[in-house]
Amino acid sequence: MSPRRFKPRSVHQVEIYLDRLALAARRADDKELRRLLPIFTRLNSELVAAAAEEELVEAILKRPLRPERTVPE
């Protein structure tokens, strides 16, 4: 069986995955938490890589890729 291909994700996508994983972790027992920890680690690495990639592209384009997000009050 061939390994899964890496699919680059945007910062926003990784943040969504981390939020969903955090929700699952809050509901999990110890055994499940040990299973989820490597996923957290991988997603955190992806978040750092995606942020660096977006920063690089923005520097090349000299403009933001997406508008600043505002928090509704």
C-alpha positions in Angstrom: 0.0 0.0 0.0 1.4 3.4 -0.9 1.7 6.1 1.8 -0.8 8.9 1.9 0.1 12.0 0.0 0.6 15.1 2.0 -2.0 17.7 1.3 -0.9 21.2 2.2 -3.5 23.0 4.3 -4.1 26.7 5.0 -3.7 28.2 8.5 -7.5 28.5 8.7 -8.0 24.8 7.9 -5.5 23.7 10.5 -7.1 25.9 13.1 -10.4 24.2 12.4 -8.9 20.8 12.7 -7.2 21.8 16.0 -10.5 23.1 17.4 -12.3 19.9 16.5 -9.5 17.8 18.0 -9.6 19.9 21.2 -13.3 19.2 21.5 -12.7 15.5 21.1 -9.9 15.6 23.6 -12.1 17.2 26.2 -14.5 14.3 25.9 -11.9 11.6 25.8 -10.5 9.3 28.4 -6.8 8.7 29.2 -6.4 6.0 26.6 -8.0 8.2 23.9 -5.9 11.2 24.9 -2.7 9.2 24.4 -3.9 8.3 20.9 -4.8 12.0 20.1 -1.4 13.5 21.3 0.5 12.6 18.1 -2.2 14.1 16.0 -2.0 17.4 18.0 1.8 17.4 17.5 1.5 16.9 13.7 -1.3 19.5 13.4 0.8 22.0 15.4 3.7 21.5 13.0 1.4 21.9 10.0 0.1 25.2 11.6 3.6 26.6 11.9 4.5 25.5 8.4 1.2 26.9 6.9 1.7 30.3 8.7 5.3 30.5 7.4 4.1 29.7 3.9 1.4 32.3 4.0 3.9 34.9 5.3 6.3 34.1 2.5 3.6 34.4 -0.2 2.3 37.6 1.3 5.9 39.0 1.3 6.2 38.0 -2.4 2.9 39.5 -3.4 3.3 42.5 -1.1 -0.3 42.1 0.2 -2.2 40.0 2.6 -3.7 36.7 1.4 -6.8 37.1 3.5 -8.3 40.1 5.3 -7.7 40.5 9.0 -10.3 38.6 11.0 -12.3 40.6 13.5 -13.9 39.1 16.6 -17.7 39.9 16.8 -18.8 41.6 20.0 
